[in-house]
């Protein structure tokens, strides 16, 4: 089954941008913004960050401050009035954010002839044009998988500002140093470690499970361990043989380029990676396969 197509992906994301732009002076929630794309809140945030390089929250903050800066030059409204109109609770909060972003106080900016690095409105269709011709690397295999039973240790992380890229290597290290792999019963392939992204939340929080494939669920598990089932279905399989940075860059590529330019849509459910432990040397040579559920 084919997905929503190349143009619709970008257009639906652009609809979210237009909604943000129309409501910069109103309260904005990720759920409301994502609803304009018909993606889940979590998936919308992941796509947005992969395409643009920064989070939805950061874009909103920078756009509000940029429009506030323009208004300070073009209107006679007080700084407090402008701050409140752009959803800041006080002039102090607005000033702190303004200084943090522009490195100048709003009052000083208003008095002096200073050029700022204004964040312009994004046009994601421009990103589409830039991505043409970038699909010659790392093309996936499209495969069907049966259900996979996993027992693993659950960790918590967050999408925001790609926090998970920093934390996930630490999860694997923690799992190995504590010899958690010895606590997994009925293992099928003990030399292959699974890393599963799941339990996605609207605020960007999600679980990352490090574990191994097993024959069946266990009735009793030690604290922190869970049974997990990877659902059967169609997956895009990306093969990686290189440094650890290539694993992260492949994920950026999947969500920032490949998925948006493919004829597939990401299906519901977890995505996961499988590391060939015996033939991988962290961080210089990693043999990893990443699986993305598609339809």
QUISUL-V675830 format. One line per field, one symbol per residue. phi: phi as a letter, one per 40 degrees, with the letter a starting at -180 (. if undefined). Layout:
phi=???
This chain:
phi=.cccgcccdccccccccccdccbccbcbbdccccccbgccdccdcccdccccgacccccccccccccccccccbbbccccccdccbgccacccccccccccbgacdcccccbcbcbccccccbccccdccccgcccbfcccbbbbcdbcbbaccbbaacdffdcccccdcccccccccfccccbcfccbccbccbbcafcbdcgcacbbbaacbcacbcbbcdgcbcabcccicbcbbbbaicccccccccccdccbcccbccbbccchcbabbbcccbbbcbcabbbbbbbcba
